[in-house]
Amino acid sequence: MAGSWNIKDKAKSLSFLKNGDAHPNVSDLAAPPLPLHSQKILEKPKITVIDYSDLSYHEAEAKDVSECFRFKNQPTVTWINIDGLHQ
């Protein structure tokens, strides 16, 4: 199939990142992105909350957005990730 590539082969060809090679092949950097249509569509969005500071780390799955409000106005950094939003 023209223009197709295997992610394992591309990972091998991008080994210059690990080796510190300053001159990679242009073809190594021009790989097409993975198609979005191959992703599984979730029926219900998945909410993941990551809350951290220099002394702590907490990761949990929230069942509802309202569970995320307890992290508001805290001295920690909070990342809320929502997977499965679609039209």
ROMAR-562094 format. One record per residue (C-alpha): x, y, z; residue number from 0. Coordinates in Angstrom, 3 decimals, decimal comma, padded with zeros to 6 digits, m for minus. Layout:
BEGIN
site X X&Y Y&Z Z&k NUM
...
//
This chain:
BEGIN
site X 000,000&Y 000,000&Z 000,000&k 0
site X 001,557&Y 003,284&Z m001,091&k 1
site X 002,279&Y 005,757&Z 001,657&k 2
site X 001,647&Y 003,318&Z 004,501&k 3
site X 004,132&Y 002,704&Z 007,273&k 4
site X 004,496&Y 000,552&Z 010,325&k 5
site X 004,907&Y 002,349&Z 013,653&k 6
site X 007,551&Y m000,167&Z 014,811&k 7
site X 009,621&Y 000,500&Z 011,681&k 8
site X 009,260&Y 004,255&Z 012,169&k 9
site X 010,324&Y 003,950&Z 015,818&k 10
site X 013,496&Y 002,170&Z 014,680&k 11
site X 014,220&Y 004,868&Z 012,115&k 12
site X 013,721&Y 007,585&Z 014,755&k 13
site X 016,440&Y 006,070&Z 016,920&k 14
site X 018,529&Y 009,209&Z 016,266&k 15
site X 016,504&Y 010,825&Z 019,057&k 16
site X 018,033&Y 008,425&Z 021,562&k 17
site X 021,487&Y 008,561&Z 020,008&k 18
site X 021,663&Y 012,362&Z 019,861&k 19
site X 022,196&Y 012,454&Z 016,078&k 20
site X 021,927&Y 016,088&Z 014,998&k 21
site X 021,148&Y 015,211&Z 011,359&k 22
site X 018,132&Y 012,888&Z 011,015&k 23
site X 016,768&Y 011,951&Z 007,594&k 24
site X 013,940&Y 014,227&Z 006,487&k 25
site X 011,832&Y 011,160&Z 005,645&k 26
site X 012,034&Y 010,095&Z 009,300&k 27
site X 010,400&Y 013,330&Z 010,397&k 28
site X 007,731&Y 013,387&Z 007,683&k 29
site X 005,724&Y 010,391&Z 008,898&k 30
site X 001,963&Y 010,856&Z 008,618&k 31
site X m000,029&Y 011,031&Z 011,859&k 32
site X m002,052&Y 008,025&Z 012,929&k 33
site X m005,610&Y 008,234&Z 011,588&k 34
site X m008,226&Y 009,419&Z 014,077&k 35
site X m010,895&Y 007,087&Z 012,743&k 36
site X m009,023&Y 004,098&Z 014,190&k 37
site X m009,699&Y 005,270&Z 017,743&k 38
site X m012,419&Y 003,500&Z 019,709&k 39
site X m015,523&Y 005,638&Z 020,287&k 40
site X m016,510&Y 005,622&Z 023,947&k 41
site X m020,221&Y 005,662&Z 024,785&k 42
site X m019,611&Y 007,737&Z 027,913&k 43
site X m016,710&Y 010,188&Z 028,292&k 44
site X m013,877&Y 009,090&Z 030,598&k 45
site X m012,712&Y 011,783&Z 033,038&k 46
site X m009,234&Y 011,417&Z 034,508&k 47
site X m007,961&Y 013,833&Z 037,161&k 48
site X m004,247&Y 014,238&Z 037,853&k 49
site X m003,405&Y 016,425&Z 040,833&k 50
site X 000,217&Y 017,021&Z 041,791&k 51
site X 002,781&Y 019,200&Z 043,492&k 52
site X 006,492&Y 018,875&Z 044,139&k 53
site X 005,634&Y 016,633&Z 047,124&k 54
site X 002,581&Y 014,653&Z 045,994&k 55
site X 000,875&Y 012,970&Z 043,045&k 56
site X m002,721&Y 011,747&Z 042,826&k 57
site X m004,459&Y 010,264&Z 039,782&k 58
site X m008,080&Y 009,106&Z 039,740&k 59
site X m010,971&Y 008,516&Z 037,383&k 60
site X m013,972&Y 010,745&Z 038,105&k 61
site X m017,449&Y 009,420&Z 037,478&k 62
site X m018,865&Y 012,935&Z 037,089&k 63
site X m017,498&Y 016,426&Z 036,406&k 64
site X m018,713&Y 017,585&Z 039,827&k 65
site X m016,059&Y 015,366&Z 041,451&k 66
site X m013,398&Y 017,639&Z 039,921&k 67
site X m014,540&Y 020,751&Z 041,797&k 68
site X m012,813&Y 019,703&Z 045,019&k 69
site X m009,465&Y 020,422&Z 043,333&k 70
site X m010,395&Y 024,047&Z 042,615&k 71
site X m008,527&Y 026,710&Z 044,627&k 72
site X m005,964&Y 024,195&Z 045,905&k 73
site X m002,221&Y 024,927&Z 045,991&k 74
site X m001,551&Y 021,910&Z 043,736&k 75
site X m001,579&Y 021,685&Z 039,938&k 76
site X m004,609&Y 019,859&Z 038,545&k 77
site X m004,951&Y 018,374&Z 035,073&k 78
site X m008,413&Y 017,178&Z 034,023&k 79
site X m008,421&Y 014,985&Z 030,932&k 80
site X m011,665&Y 014,064&Z 029,162&k 81
site X m011,569&Y 011,234&Z 026,614&k 82
site X m014,494&Y 010,245&Z 024,430&k 83
site X m016,040&Y 013,570&Z 023,449&k 84
site X m017,518&Y 013,297&Z 019,975&k 85
site X m020,438&Y 014,545&Z 017,932&k 86
//
